[in-house]
Amino acid sequence: MLSRMSNKEVVDSYIRAVELKLDQDFICMLEKELSRRGINTEEVKG
């Protein structure tokens, strides 16, 4: 599923999941996908 999403969609999903304090396993899954794509979550958080 995540592999079909654009970088922007994954980043937006990650930001929203953190804001909403969603399940940590879900956030971790998004972090792993961002890392796989070479996107640093520290840069995403701003």
N, CA, C and O atoms as a GROMACS GRO file, in nm:
protein
  184
    1MET      N    1   0.082  -0.119   0.000
    1MET     CA    2   0.000   0.000   0.000
    1MET      C    3   0.086   0.126   0.000
    1MET      O    4   0.066   0.214  -0.083
    2LEU      N    5   0.182   0.135   0.092
    2LEU     CA    6   0.265   0.255   0.100
    2LEU      C    7   0.349   0.274  -0.026
    2LEU      O    8   0.378   0.387  -0.064
    3SER      N    9   0.386   0.165  -0.090
    3SER     CA   10   0.470   0.177  -0.209
    3SER      C   11   0.396   0.245  -0.323
    3SER      O   12   0.459   0.296  -0.416
    4ARG      N   13   0.265   0.246  -0.318
    4ARG     CA   14   0.185   0.310  -0.424
    4ARG      C   15   0.164   0.459  -0.398
    4ARG      O   16   0.118   0.532  -0.486
    5MET      N   17   0.198   0.503  -0.278
    5MET     CA   18   0.177   0.643  -0.242
    5MET      C   19   0.296   0.727  -0.286
    5MET      O   20   0.410   0.680  -0.288
    6SER      N   21   0.270   0.852  -0.320
    6SER     CA   22   0.377   0.945  -0.356
    6SER      C   23   0.451   0.986  -0.228
    6SER      O   24   0.401   0.967  -0.118
    7ASN      N   25   0.571   1.041  -0.246
    7ASN     CA   26   0.646   1.090  -0.130
    7ASN      C   27   0.564   1.190  -0.051
    7ASN      O   28   0.562   1.186   0.072
    8LYS      N   29   0.497   1.280  -0.122
    8LYS     CA   30   0.417   1.383  -0.055
    8LYS      C   31   0.305   1.320   0.027
    8LYS      O   32   0.278   1.364   0.139
    9GLU      N   33   0.241   1.220  -0.026
    9GLU     CA   34   0.133   1.153   0.046
    9GLU      C   35   0.184   1.086   0.173
    9GLU      O   36   0.119   1.092   0.277
   10VAL      N   37   0.300   1.021   0.164
   10VAL     CA   38   0.356   0.955   0.283
   10VAL      C   39   0.398   1.060   0.386
   10VAL      O   40   0.372   1.043   0.505
   11VAL      N   41   0.461   1.167   0.341
   11VAL     CA   42   0.503   1.274   0.433
   11VAL      C   43   0.380   1.336   0.500
   11VAL      O   44   0.379   1.353   0.622
   12ASP      N   45   0.278   1.368   0.422
   12ASP     CA   46   0.156   1.427   0.478
   12ASP      C   47   0.090   1.332   0.578
   12ASP      O   48   0.042   1.374   0.682
   13SER      N   49   0.088   1.204   0.545
   13SER     CA   50   0.030   1.104   0.635
   13SER      C   51   0.109   1.096   0.765
   13SER      O   52   0.051   1.086   0.873
   14TYR      N   53   0.239   1.101   0.754
   14TYR     CA   54   0.325   1.095   0.872
   14TYR      C   55   0.301   1.217   0.962
   14TYR      O   56   0.282   1.203   1.083
   15ILE      N   57   0.301   1.334   0.904
   15ILE     CA   58   0.280   1.457   0.981
   15ILE      C   59   0.145   1.452   1.051
   15ILE      O   60   0.135   1.485   1.170
   16ARG      N   61   0.043   1.412   0.981
   16ARG     CA   62  -0.092   1.407   1.038
   16ARG      C   63  -0.101   1.301   1.148
   16ARG      O   64  -0.165   1.324   1.251
   17ALA      N   65  -0.039   1.187   1.127
   17ALA     CA   66  -0.041   1.080   1.228
   17ALA      C   67   0.026   1.126   1.357
   17ALA      O   68  -0.022   1.096   1.466
   18VAL      N   69   0.136   1.199   1.344
   18VAL     CA   70   0.205   1.251   1.463
   18VAL      C   71   0.117   1.355   1.532
   18VAL      O   72   0.103   1.353   1.654
   19GLU      N   73   0.058   1.445   1.454
   19GLU     CA   74  -0.028   1.549   1.512
   19GLU      C   75  -0.145   1.488   1.589
   19GLU      O   76  -0.182   1.537   1.696
   20LEU      N   77  -0.202   1.381   1.533
   20LEU     CA   78  -0.319   1.318   1.594
   20LEU      C   79  -0.282   1.215   1.700
   20LEU      O   80  -0.369   1.155   1.764
   21LYS      N   81  -0.151   1.196   1.718
   21LYS     CA   82  -0.102   1.098   1.817
   21LYS      C   83  -0.163   0.960   1.792
   21LYS      O   84  -0.213   0.895   1.884
   22LEU      N   85  -0.158   0.918   1.665
   22LEU     CA   86  -0.210   0.787   1.630
   22LEU      C   87  -0.120   0.677   1.685
   22LEU      O   88  -0.015   0.704   1.744
   23ASP      N   89  -0.160   0.554   1.666
   23ASP     CA   90  -0.088   0.438   1.715
   23ASP      C   91   0.060   0.444   1.679
   23ASP      O   92   0.096   0.470   1.564
   24GLN      N   93   0.146   0.420   1.777
   24GLN     CA   94   0.291   0.429   1.756
   24GLN      C   95   0.340   0.330   1.650
   24GLN      O   96   0.435   0.360   1.577
   25ASP      N   97   0.277   0.213   1.641
   25ASP     CA   98   0.317   0.116   1.539
   25ASP      C   99   0.292   0.171   1.398
   25ASP      O  100   0.371   0.149   1.307
   26PHE      N  101   0.181   0.243   1.382
   26PHE     CA  102   0.149   0.303   1.253
   26PHE      C  103   0.250   0.412   1.218
   26PHE      O  104   0.298   0.420   1.105
   27ILE      N  105   0.282   0.496   1.316
   27ILE     CA  106   0.380   0.602   1.294
   27ILE      C  107   0.516   0.541   1.260
   27ILE      O  108   0.585   0.591   1.172
   28CYS      N  109   0.552   0.435   1.329
   28CYS     CA  110   0.679   0.367   1.303
   28CYS      C  111   0.683   0.311   1.160
   28CYS      O  112   0.786   0.318   1.094
   29MET      N  113   0.572   0.256   1.115
   29MET     CA  114   0.563   0.204   0.978
   29MET      C  115   0.586   0.316   0.877
   29MET      O  116   0.656   0.297   0.777
   30LEU      N  117   0.527   0.432   0.903
   30LEU     CA  118   0.547   0.546   0.814
   30LEU      C  119   0.692   0.594   0.818
   30LEU      O  120   0.749   0.629   0.715
   31GLU      N  121   0.751   0.596   0.938
   31GLU     CA  122   0.892   0.637   0.951
   31GLU      C  123   0.984   0.544   0.871
   31GLU      O  124   1.077   0.590   0.805
   32LYS      N  125   0.957   0.414   0.878
   32LYS     CA  126   1.038   0.317   0.803
   32LYS      C  127   1.025   0.340   0.653
   32LYS      O  128   1.123   0.330   0.579
   33GLU      N  129   0.904   0.369   0.608
   33GLU     CA  130   0.883   0.395   0.466
   33GLU      C  131   0.954   0.523   0.422
   33GLU      O  132   1.014   0.527   0.315
   34LEU      N  133   0.947   0.625   0.505
   34LEU     CA  134   1.018   0.749   0.473
   34LEU      C  135   1.168   0.724   0.467
   34LEU      O  136   1.236   0.774   0.377
   35SER      N  137   1.219   0.650   0.561
   35SER     CA  138   1.361   0.617   0.563
   35SER      C  139   1.400   0.538   0.438
   35SER      O  140   1.504   0.565   0.377
   36ARG      N  141   1.317   0.442   0.400
   36ARG     CA  142   1.342   0.363   0.279
   36ARG      C  143   1.352   0.453   0.156
   36ARG      O  144   1.427   0.424   0.062
   37ARG      N  145   1.276   0.560   0.156
   37ARG     CA  146   1.275   0.654   0.044
   37ARG      C  147   1.383   0.762   0.057
   37ARG      O  148   1.397   0.847  -0.030
   38GLY      N  149   1.458   0.756   0.166
   38GLY     CA  150   1.565   0.852   0.186
   38GLY      C  151   1.518   0.986   0.238
   38GLY      O  152   1.586   1.087   0.221
   39ILE      N  153   1.402   0.988   0.301
   39ILE     CA  154   1.346   1.112   0.356
   39ILE      C  155   1.367   1.109   0.507
   39ILE      O  156   1.324   1.016   0.575
   40ASN      N  157   1.433   1.212   0.558
   40ASN     CA  158   1.466   1.223   0.701
   40ASN      C  159   1.345   1.275   0.777
   40ASN      O  160   1.292   1.382   0.745
   41THR      N  161   1.300   1.200   0.878
   41THR     CA  162   1.182   1.243   0.954
   41THR      C  163   1.208   1.369   1.035
   41THR      O  164   1.114   1.443   1.064
   42GLU      N  165   1.331   1.394   1.071
   42GLU     CA  166   1.363   1.519   1.144
   42GLU      C  167   1.340   1.641   1.056
   42GLU      O  168   1.296   1.745   1.106
   43GLU      N  169   1.368   1.629   0.928
   43GLU     CA  170   1.343   1.740   0.834
   43GLU      C  171   1.194   1.758   0.812
   43GLU      O  172   1.146   1.870   0.796
   44VAL      N  173   1.121   1.648   0.812
   44VAL     CA  174   0.976   1.651   0.790
   44VAL      C  175   0.907   1.721   0.906
   44VAL      O  176   0.814   1.798   0.886
   45LYS      N  177   0.953   1.694   1.029
   45LYS     CA  178   0.891   1.751   1.147
   45LYS      C  179   0.907   1.902   1.152
   45LYS      O  180   0.827   1.972   1.215
   46GLY      N  181   1.011   1.952   1.085
   46GLY     CA  182   1.031   2.095   1.080
   46GLY      C  183   1.095   2.143   1.200
   46GLY      O  184   1.121   2.263   1.213
   0.00000   0.00000   0.00000
